[in-house]
Amino acid sequence: MSNETCILTNIDFTILEFMRGRCRGANDPLAPILKSKIDSALVMFHTDVPGNVATLYSRVSFSVDGRHQDTRVITRNHTDLPVGMALPVTNLRGLALLGLAEGQGFSVINSEGFEERIVLEKVLYHPKTSRRENETAKDITASAPRKPVLKLIRGALNQQARLAHTDSRGFDGPGPSVRMTLQLRS
């Protein structure tokens, strides 16, 4: 087991506590990992977790004993993603990776009784950081002053299109300033 601090979101921490409550006793292989994770956890809101920390639904690259490298998405269960892409926290390796920062490792005893050292190599996708970056980009875009432009296209080929400027709300006034008629062709 590892005694390093793991960083968990408040939701991830709650899930681990629930899992510990559902353990089948001391013989459950997840019990010692759950205890270690919960006891050493630094719990944060999902918006405060650094982007280099593995949380639920992070896509991570990891190695086992320095030789076997793999890339998976840490999930709650098996049905979240197509076969081979998910690494649920109900699996020893998935649980070991949850809360680790890049470069950190966690040792577990596998189903054959041998110790494995799982090291988080890289967080390739972090859902919380992605959401934060998207919101920041939206804030920057929304705060940038810009005047919407509406391009009017006329039916004649030789006439050039003219630009009609609108006000800051995207409207040019209370109603159409020019009457438009539709011609129906039969």
N, C-alpha and C positions, 0 to 999 in steps of 0.2 A: 504494500500500500504506500501511498504518498502522503506526506504531511504538508505539502505545499498548499497555499491558499488557492481556492478556486473562486472565480467570480460568477455568480449566478444572478439571473434576473429574478424578480420577485415571483414571477409565474413559474420559472424553472425550479426554483426552490420549493414552491408549493407542490409541484408535481413530484419532486423527490421525496418530500415528506409523506405524501399520499402513498407512494410506492413503498416506502419503509413501513408504513402502517399495514400494508398488504403482504409483507414478506411472510414466508412460510416458516419462520423461525431462524435459528442460528445456522441451520444447514443450507439456507438459501444462498446461492453464490453471489447474489446482488447485495445481500445484507451488509457485509463489511465495507463495500464500496459506497453504498448509500450513507452509512454511518460516517465514513471518512469525509465524504463530500459535504454532508450537512454540517458536521462539526467544524470544518475548516472554511465554510462558505463566507464570502463577503457578498452580501445581497444588495443589489442595486435596482433602480427602476430601469426598464429596458432602454430608455432614452439615454441613460448615463453609461451603459456598458461600452467599453472600448471596442473598436472594430476588429481587433486582433484576438478577441476572445470567442470561443465556440459556444454558441447558445443553440436552443432548439431552432431548427430550420436553417442553420448555417451549413454551407457546403465547405467541407474541410478536406485537406490533404494531410494524411498521417502515415506514420511508419510503425511497424511492429518489430521490435528487437533490431531496429536499424536496417532491416533487409527487405521486408515486405511493405511496399508503398501502395496506398489506395486513396481514392477520392470518393467521398460519400456525403450525403445530406443527413444530418442528425435529426431524427424525427421522434414523435411520441410513440408511434406504432408502425406496423408493417404495411398498412394499406395507404399510406400517404403518397407514395411515389411508385413508379414502375419498379419491377423486380431488379435488384442489383444496384439501385441508386440510393436506397435508404439505409441508414444505420440507426435502428431504433435504440432508445435509451433503455429498453428492456434487454438489450444485448450488452455483454460485458464491455466490449470495446466502445460502443456508443455512450454508455454511462461513464466510462473512464474519460472520454474526450470532453464531455459536457463541463463547461466552466474553466477549461484550460486556456491559457494564453499561448500564442505561437512560441515554440521552443520548449514549452513545459511538457513533462511526461508524467505518466501514471502507471504503476505496476499492478497487475492483476494475476490471479491464479486462473488459468484457463480450464476448460472442461476435462483435459487430460492430466491435470494436476501440476502443470509446469507454469513457472512464472513468465509473464510476457510484459515487456515494457512498451507502452503505447505512447508515442510522441506526436504532438500536434505540430506538423510542419508549417502549415499555412492555412489561414481562413480565406478561402477564395470568394465567398459571398456571405455577407452578414446581413440578414434581413432588417435589423434595427438600424444599422448604419445606412443601408440603401434608402430606407424610408426617410431618414434624417436628411440625407443628401438631396433627395427629391423635393422635400419640403423646403429646404434652403434654396434650391434652384427656383422653385415656384415663388418664394418670397422675393428673391432678387428680381425675377421677371415681373412680378406684380408691382414692385416699387419703382421700376424703371419707367420714367415718363415717356409715353409714346402716344401718338395720335393715330387712331385707326384710319385706314384708307379704304375706300370702296371704289372699285374699278367698274365703270359703266361701259358696257360693250354695245355698240350700235350695230344695226343690221347691215349697213352698207359696207362694202369692202374698202372703198377709197377713203372713208372718213377715219380719222384717228380717234382712239378711245380717249376720254378725258377722265381725270381723277376727281372725285368728289370727296371733300374732307368732311368728317363727321365730328361731333363734339366728343368730349372725354367719356361719355357714357355709351358711345357707339351709335348715337342717333343724330340725324341732321335736323331735327325739329319735331314739332308735334304731329306732323303728317307729311304726305308727299308734297313736294314743292312743284312738281311738274306732273301733269296728268299723263298717264300712259294708257294707251288703248291697245287691245289685243286684236289681231287680225286672225280670223279663223280661215283656214284654207280647206276647201272641199275637194 
